[in-house]
Amino acid sequence: MTDVLRPSLYGAQHPLIVVPADPAASRDTEKVVVVGHCCESGDLLSCAPDEPETISERELTMAEVGDFLVVEGSGAYCSSMSTKNYNSFPEAPELLLTEDGELHVIRARQPLVEIWKNEVQLDDKVLS
């Protein structure tokens, strides 16, 4: 929901792929519901097509701690529509995978301190 808002808004579909930390690992698949980290009812990546409030399962490789979930086809629209710093979550890094298989960081992960840097300390008299 913070980084890929399109499914929450209008049920957009993005391919979801589990990338195992161990590339040699062979795992079964399972049907799962994919949600984000916001603890909000709209934080759903596996909604039904064109139905943002309808839960739908996706068949994915079984995930384990340390694996990555890749949201494909997110592109510039997702980046520009992201709900920046919602619930104090920093912006996620963005990577570009080239045709030759190289990964390039095109936006670094936002340091947590960047979320707070514009906040101003108020005098205690203002708060009483």
C-alpha positions as CSV (number, residue, x, y, z in Angstrom):
1,M,0.0,0.0,0.0
2,T,2.8,2.4,0.7
3,D,4.9,1.5,-2.3
4,V,2.4,-0.1,-4.7
5,L,-0.9,1.7,-4.3
6,R,-2.6,0.7,-7.6
7,P,-4.1,-2.6,-6.3
8,S,-5.7,-0.8,-3.3
9,L,-7.1,2.0,-5.5
10,Y,-8.6,0.0,-8.5
11,G,-7.6,-3.6,-8.3
12,A,-4.6,-3.4,-10.6
13,Q,-2.8,-6.7,-11.1
14,H,1.0,-7.0,-10.7
15,P,2.9,-10.3,-11.2
16,L,4.2,-11.4,-7.9
17,I,7.3,-13.7,-7.7
18,V,9.1,-15.2,-4.7
19,V,12.9,-15.1,-5.2
20,P,14.5,-17.6,-2.8
21,A,17.6,-16.4,-0.8
22,D,19.1,-19.8,-1.9
23,P,18.8,-19.9,-5.7
24,A,19.4,-23.7,-5.7
25,A,16.4,-24.3,-3.4
26,S,13.6,-26.3,-4.9
27,R,10.3,-25.6,-3.3
28,D,6.6,-26.4,-3.8
29,T,4.1,-23.7,-4.5
30,E,1.1,-22.7,-2.4
31,K,-1.9,-20.5,-2.7
32,V,-1.5,-17.4,-0.6
33,V,-3.0,-13.9,0.0
34,V,-0.4,-11.2,-0.3
35,V,-0.6,-8.2,2.0
36,G,1.7,-5.3,2.9
37,H,3.1,-4.1,6.2
38,C,0.6,-1.3,7.0
39,C,-2.1,-3.2,8.9
40,E,-4.8,-1.5,6.9
41,S,-7.8,-3.2,5.2
42,G,-6.6,-1.8,1.8
43,D,-3.1,-3.1,2.1
44,L,-3.7,-6.0,-0.3
45,L,-1.5,-6.9,-3.3
46,S,-3.5,-10.0,-4.3
47,C,-6.9,-8.5,-4.7
48,A,-9.2,-9.7,-7.5
49,P,-8.9,-8.0,-10.9
50,D,-10.6,-4.6,-10.8
51,E,-11.9,-5.4,-7.3
52,P,-9.7,-3.7,-4.7
53,E,-11.8,-4.9,-1.8
54,T,-12.0,-8.6,-2.9
55,I,-9.4,-10.9,-1.5
56,S,-7.9,-13.3,-4.0
57,E,-5.2,-15.9,-3.7
58,R,-2.1,-16.2,-5.9
59,E,-0.1,-19.4,-6.5
60,L,3.5,-18.6,-5.4
61,T,6.6,-20.5,-4.5
62,M,6.6,-21.1,-0.7
63,A,8.4,-18.2,0.9
64,E,10.9,-18.5,3.8
65,V,12.6,-15.9,5.9
66,G,15.3,-14.2,3.9
67,D,13.5,-14.5,0.5
68,F,12.4,-11.6,-1.6
69,L,8.9,-10.9,-3.0
70,V,9.2,-9.1,-6.3
71,V,6.3,-7.0,-7.5
72,E,6.8,-6.9,-11.2
73,G,5.4,-4.2,-13.6
74,S,5.4,-1.6,-10.9
75,G,7.4,1.1,-12.8
76,A,7.1,4.8,-12.6
77,Y,3.4,4.9,-11.9
78,C,3.8,3.1,-8.6
79,S,6.7,5.2,-7.6
80,S,4.9,8.5,-8.3
81,M,1.7,7.3,-6.6
82,S,3.3,5.9,-3.5
83,T,2.0,7.1,-0.1
84,K,5.2,8.6,1.0
85,N,6.1,7.8,4.7
86,Y,2.6,6.5,5.5
87,N,2.7,5.1,9.1
88,S,6.3,6.3,9.2
89,F,7.6,3.7,6.8
90,P,10.6,4.9,4.8
91,E,10.5,4.8,1.0
92,A,11.6,1.5,-0.4
93,P,14.6,1.2,-2.7
94,E,13.9,0.8,-6.4
95,L,15.9,-1.5,-8.6
96,L,16.2,-1.9,-12.3
97,L,16.8,-5.3,-13.8
98,T,18.4,-5.0,-17.3
99,E,18.0,-7.5,-20.1
100,D,21.5,-8.9,-19.3
101,G,20.4,-9.7,-15.8
102,E,22.2,-6.9,-14.0
103,L,20.5,-5.1,-11.1
104,H,21.0,-1.4,-10.6
105,V,19.8,0.7,-7.7
106,I,17.8,3.6,-9.2
107,R,16.5,5.0,-5.9
108,A,18.2,4.2,-2.5
109,R,16.3,3.1,0.5
110,Q,15.2,6.2,2.5
111,P,17.0,6.4,5.9
112,L,14.6,6.7,8.8
113,V,16.1,10.0,9.9
114,E,14.9,11.5,6.6
115,I,11.3,11.1,7.8
116,W,11.9,13.2,10.9
117,K,14.3,15.8,9.6
118,N,11.6,18.4,8.9
119,E,10.0,18.1,12.3
120,V,10.4,21.1,14.6
121,Q,10.8,20.9,18.4
122,L,8.1,22.9,20.1
123,D,8.6,24.8,23.4
124,D,7.0,23.1,26.3
125,K,4.8,26.2,26.8
126,V,3.1,25.5,23.5
127,L,2.1,22.0,24.6
128,S,0.7,22.8,28.0
